[in-house]
Amino acid sequence: MGVEIRIHTFFVTLAVVCLLYSQYIGGGSATGFALWLLIASAVAVREFARLIVSAWCGLRLRTVMLLPIGGLFAYANPESQDQANSGNTQYALALAGPIANLATALVLAAVLTGTSGNLDLMAQPLVTPLALLRSLVWIHAFLGVLHLLPAYPLDAGRVLRNALARPHGPTPASRALASLGPALAMGLLAWGFFLRDPILAAAGFFIFIAAQLEDQGIFFQSVVDTVQMREVMLTDFATLSPSDTLADALGRCVHSLQEDFPVVRGSYLVGIVNRQRIVETLRADGNGYIQGVMSRTFQVAKPEDTLGAIIRRITAGKGLTLIPVAEGEKIVGMVSVQNLMTSMSLLAEQRKIDRNEYSN
């Protein structure tokens, strides 16, 4: 579907938990690994259903980060993100995962009960590496019911957050629900330790981690949406002309720390060229002109544009590493991936100093 799938390293942690649990109750490493595969398959069923619903709703996804309790979506453009958090789309996405898991659990229960008369689905413990078929049913059921709880960042919790965000804004809504996710996580941790069930305890731990990851993402988004391009753009930069030779441009590169150069004809921006592109062309084809190697695919920002919007452009644009900033037709600055983090950290220090001077 054109979506990059990323697997969080906590999936490895879960595998270790399953292996240790299996060995603790007398099973082998193979059964512990099999239990981990069952959990991964339940997450895969859930996220595949959400991907289908996303495609059906016309959402453009960039990545899906898989955690042991589900996936975190990153959208390719702000329009898709806004659509996913509003209207009927948010309910469709919130219901897709639980319905897929609960339906799978019911089908598996019916098939296993009908084909194996001596399989007791209600035997304790419900999830154990010593009874993988029974565990498969309850893993799907547990994951489906879990996301119906109104605790952020679970599916129902996201819907509740979106409902609160409409009158109050996304950041206050997230803060209002910030305690529900950790509270549920601590409750599952305590329940798991009380029942000596490491799977429940691990579920609580991963819910807590997912809540922290979502909160960090929302906090970062709230920060970058308040920063304007004029605050972080580079104002001291070199430009090239389409009529410059590659050899002359290489000489300019030697005396500049820039990786990307705006190419201007008079006051008009006509392209962008990368230092590596210049070097590779010189090696392969010899000397030539910048107009023959420059990229004519670029986007231009305004000084009042927010950094959040520009970051979404950079991440959505394939191979996009530089965005010039223009007032009218005049280039007044540029923002590149190379300098963005440095500019943000220096801006944070500047704001900290300004606050201290104001308070004094």
Secondary structure in CASP SS format (residue, H / E / C, confidence):
PFRMAT SS
TARGET T0000
AUTHOR 0000-0000-0000
METHOD secondary structure of the structure
MODEL  1
M C 1.00
G C 1.00
V C 1.00
E E 1.00
I E 1.00
R E 1.00
I E 1.00
H C 1.00
T C 1.00
F H 1.00
F H 1.00
V H 1.00
T H 1.00
L H 1.00
A H 1.00
V H 1.00
V H 1.00
C H 1.00
L H 1.00
L H 1.00
Y H 1.00
S H 1.00
Q H 1.00
Y H 1.00
I C 1.00
G C 1.00
G C 1.00
G C 1.00
S H 1.00
A H 1.00
T H 1.00
G H 1.00
F H 1.00
A H 1.00
L H 1.00
W H 1.00
L H 1.00
L H 1.00
I H 1.00
A H 1.00
S H 1.00
A H 1.00
V H 1.00
A H 1.00
V H 1.00
R H 1.00
E H 1.00
F H 1.00
A H 1.00
R H 1.00
L H 1.00
I H 1.00
V H 1.00
S H 1.00
A H 1.00
W H 1.00
C C 1.00
G C 1.00
L C 1.00
R C 1.00
L E 1.00
R E 1.00
T E 1.00
V E 1.00
M E 1.00
L E 1.00
L E 1.00
P C 1.00
I C 1.00
G E 1.00
G E 1.00
L E 1.00
F E 1.00
A E 1.00
Y E 1.00
A C 1.00
N C 1.00
P H 1.00
E H 1.00
S H 1.00
Q H 1.00
D H 1.00
Q H 1.00
A H 1.00
N C 1.00
S C 1.00
G H 1.00
N H 1.00
T H 1.00
Q H 1.00
Y H 1.00
A H 1.00
L H 1.00
A H 1.00
L H 1.00
A H 1.00
G H 1.00
P H 1.00
I H 1.00
A H 1.00
N H 1.00
L H 1.00
A H 1.00
T H 1.00
A H 1.00
L H 1.00
V H 1.00
L H 1.00
A H 1.00
A H 1.00
V H 1.00
L H 1.00
T H 1.00
G H 1.00
T H 1.00
S C 1.00
G C 1.00
N C 1.00
L C 1.00
D C 1.00
L C 1.00
M C 1.00
A C 1.00
Q C 1.00
P C 1.00
L C 1.00
V C 1.00
T C 1.00
P C 1.00
L C 1.00
A C 1.00
L H 1.00
L H 1.00
R H 1.00
S H 1.00
L H 1.00
V H 1.00
W H 1.00
I H 1.00
H H 1.00
A H 1.00
F H 1.00
L H 1.00
G H 1.00
V H 1.00
L H 1.00
H C 1.00
L C 1.00
L C 1.00
P C 1.00
A C 1.00
Y C 1.00
P C 1.00
L C 1.00
D H 1.00
A H 1.00
G H 1.00
R H 1.00
V H 1.00
L H 1.00
R H 1.00
N H 1.00
A H 1.00
L H 1.00
A H 1.00
R H 1.00
P H 1.00
H H 1.00
G C 1.00
P H 1.00
T H 1.00
P H 1.00
A H 1.00
S H 1.00
R H 1.00
A H 1.00
L C 1.00
A C 1.00
S C 1.00
L H 1.00
G H 1.00
P H 1.00
A H 1.00
L H 1.00
A H 1.00
M H 1.00
G H 1.00
L H 1.00
L H 1.00
A H 1.00
W H 1.00
G H 1.00
F H 1.00
F H 1.00
L C 1.00
R C 1.00
D C 1.00
P H 1.00
I H 1.00
L H 1.00
A H 1.00
A H 1.00
A H 1.00
G H 1.00
F H 1.00
F H 1.00
I H 1.00
F H 1.00
I H 1.00
A H 1.00
A H 1.00
Q H 1.00
L H 1.00
E H 1.00
D H 1.00
Q H 1.00
G H 1.00
I H 1.00
F H 1.00
F H 1.00
Q H 1.00
S H 1.00
V H 1.00
V H 1.00
D C 1.00
T C 1.00
V C 1.00
Q E 1.00
M H 1.00
R H 1.00
E H 1.00
V H 1.00
M C 1.00
L E 1.00
T C 1.00
D C 1.00
F C 1.00
A C 1.00
T C 1.00
L E 1.00
S C 1.00
P C 1.00
S C 1.00
D C 1.00
T E 1.00
L H 1.00
A H 1.00
D H 1.00
A H 1.00
L H 1.00
G H 1.00
R H 1.00
C H 1.00
V H 1.00
H C 1.00
S C 1.00
L C 1.00
Q C 1.00
E C 1.00
D E 1.00
F E 1.00
P E 1.00
V E 1.00
V E 1.00
R E 1.00
G C 1.00
S C 1.00
Y E 1.00
L E 1.00
V E 1.00
G E 1.00
I E 1.00
V E 1.00
N E 1.00
R H 1.00
Q H 1.00
R H 1.00
I H 1.00
V H 1.00
E H 1.00
T H 1.00
L H 1.00
R H 1.00
A H 1.00
D H 1.00
G C 1.00
N C 1.00
G C 1.00
Y E 1.00
I H 1.00
Q H 1.00
G H 1.00
V C 1.00
M C 1.00
S E 1.00
R C 1.00
T C 1.00
F C 1.00
Q C 1.00
V C 1.00
A E 1.00
K C 1.00
P C 1.00
E C 1.00
D C 1.00
T E 1.00
L H 1.00
G H 1.00
A H 1.00
I H 1.00
I H 1.00
R H 1.00
R H 1.00
I H 1.00
T H 1.00
A H 1.00
G C 1.00
K C 1.00
G C 1.00
L C 1.00
T C 1.00
L E 1.00
I E 1.00
P E 1.00
V E 1.00
A E 1.00
E E 1.00
G C 1.00
E C 1.00
K E 1.00
I E 1.00
V E 1.00
G E 1.00
M E 1.00
V E 1.00
S E 1.00
V H 1.00
Q H 1.00
N H 1.00
L H 1.00
M H 1.00
T H 1.00
S H 1.00
M H 1.00
S H 1.00
L H 1.00
L H 1.00
A H 1.00
E H 1.00
Q H 1.00
R H 1.00
K H 1.00
I H 1.00
D H 1.00
R H 1.00
N H 1.00
E H 1.00
Y H 1.00
S H 1.00
N C 1.00
END
